[in-house]
Amino acid sequence: MESNTEKLDLAIVVAADLNNGIGHKNQLLCHLPDDLKYFKKLTSGSVVLMGRKTFESIGRPLPNRRNIVLSKSNFNAAGIEVFSSLEAALEILRQDAVTKVFIIGGAQLYTQYLTLVDVVYLTRIHAEFEADAFFPQLDNDTWVCRETTLHEADDKHAYSFSFETYQKITQ
Ligand SMILES: NC(=O)c1ccc[n+]([C@@H]2O[C@H](COP(=O)([O-])OP(=O)(O)OC[C@H]3O[C@@H](n4cnc5c(N)ncnc54)[C@H](OP(=O)(O)O)[C@@H]3O)[C@@H](O)[C@H]2O)c1
């Protein structure tokens, strides 16, 4: 089969608190409806790639998206495609001429693949929570924040937060 040489862009989407906490007991830290809308708008029609625990936490495939789940066990579920490595997943996605993949968590995937992505869509929640899953620190020598939009707390959002877009600095 002819291989697709078009570049496949990887981006991360994550919501983290002031300590880079992202989850506790396999759940998100808080409910922010406008962040979920932002996530939906960003990823709809695209490919989302997640770890098995994140998929189990969500509990169903995300609609209107191709759901790719990484697992080394015999895990499977309706509406998802399971791969035992990122390389195996990307090989199939390239064959299918996919050019953009959003890595949507959790901590294990973020930690392993941060070095491979060019853009991080980080929702910074302006609060501190008890957490057992964390996002790696974005270091200032490698990442620059290109855009930030503040969302104030309101009757639907207990905390204020910012939509931040980080771009990898190319040397
Ligand atoms: N705030 C956010 O934006 C956000 C987003 C997503 C998730 N979360 C939170 O993050 C937490 C879950 O993160 P987590 O780190 O515990 O789990 P995870 O990254 O979602 O999933 C880990 C699992 O993925 C599989 N896996 C990981 N690396 C792999 C690789 N290289 N190849 C094949 N399979 C691989 C393994 O599954 P097997 O054990 O089946 O082999 C592993 O146990 C939850 O609290 C969740 O709510 C937060």
The ligand as a Gaussian input file, in Angstrom:
#p B3LYP/6-31G(d) Opt

LIG

0 1
 N       -8.740000      17.320000      32.802000
 C       -8.623000      16.748000      31.619000
 O       -8.532000      17.424000      30.595000
 C       -8.607000      15.261000      31.522000
 C       -8.673000      14.648000      30.267000
 C       -8.641000      13.247000      30.215000
 C       -8.544000      12.503000      31.378000
 N       -8.500000      13.151000      32.574000
 C       -8.364000      12.406000      33.815000
 O       -7.147000      11.659000      33.768000
 C       -7.313000      10.484000      34.593000
 C       -6.939000       9.259000      33.780000
 O       -5.577000       9.339000      33.394000
 P       -4.601000       8.075000      33.583000
 O       -3.230000       8.549000      33.337000
 O       -4.921000       7.397000      34.886000
 O       -5.082000       7.074000      32.450000
 P       -5.135000       7.176000      30.830000
 O       -3.913000       7.834000      30.299000
 O       -6.450000       7.712000      30.413000
 O       -5.158000       5.620000      30.453000
 C       -4.094000       4.801000      30.854000
 C       -4.226000       3.478000      30.135000
 O       -4.041000       3.673000      28.730000
 C       -3.325000       2.577000      28.193000
 N       -2.036000       3.068000      27.700000
 C       -1.269000       4.079000      28.173000
 N       -0.172000       4.246000      27.427000
 C       -0.240000       3.324000      26.452000
 C        0.599000       2.992000      25.369000
 N        1.723000       3.677000      25.113000
 N        0.242000       1.970000      24.570000
 C       -0.912000       1.281000      24.782000
 N       -1.748000       1.552000      25.810000
 C       -1.422000       2.552000      26.621000
 C       -3.177000       1.558000      29.291000
 O       -4.346000       0.764000      29.230000
 P       -4.353000      -0.805000      29.673000
 O       -4.134000      -0.792000      31.158000
 O       -5.715000      -1.267000      29.258000
 O       -3.229000      -1.455000      28.915000
 C       -3.196000       2.437000      30.542000
 O       -3.579000       1.757000      31.719000
 C       -8.760000      10.487000      35.055000
 O       -8.844000      11.074000      36.335000
 C       -9.437000      11.378000      34.029000
 O      -10.630000      11.965000      34.551000
 C       -8.533000      14.507000      32.658000

